[in-house]
Amino acid sequence: MFYIYTISFFGHREIDYFFRYESKVEEIIYKAVKDNPYVDILVGRDGDFDTLVSSVTQRIRRDIGKARIGLTWVMPYEKAEYTKNAKEFDKYYDNIEVCPDSVKVHPKSAIQVRNRYMVDRSDLVVFFVERNKGGAYQTMKYAEKQGKEIINLAEGAEDDR
């Protein structure tokens, strides 16, 4: 049986000094690829951290090939940005999904529902959460309650500055 090891990434919409964490994201992904036959990276594409993760994943894929690592964009609902640029996004991501649960709720709560869906699918959940508020923080608390393996790259971030 072929097992897919899944990692989801969440962070605040805006991150200061986010390039400093590029090597940490790279380390996490390379370790997962070394330890597993196939790794799927889930992103929400909602801010700086998601952009960083997607970029690092693409660079790793160029290095090791696409056979062992996938990049999946999970939308809370179909976004106009995707509709207008589907061909480009379809080339960039291996999979683009619309969360089946979040399309059933009010748009204001759709992102949190999508985030929980991503956490539930994941073996490892990586965060960049500096503040005890916001959607990424709420998602981290949810992942803790679910007993997920968690890494918060922002822990000790002040020491990196």
Helices and strands as residue ranges (DSSP letters): E 5-11, G 18-21, H 22-35, E 39-43, H 48-64, E 69-75, H 80-84, H 86-92, E 95-98, G 102-104, H 107-121, E 124-128, H 135-145, E 149-152, H 157-160
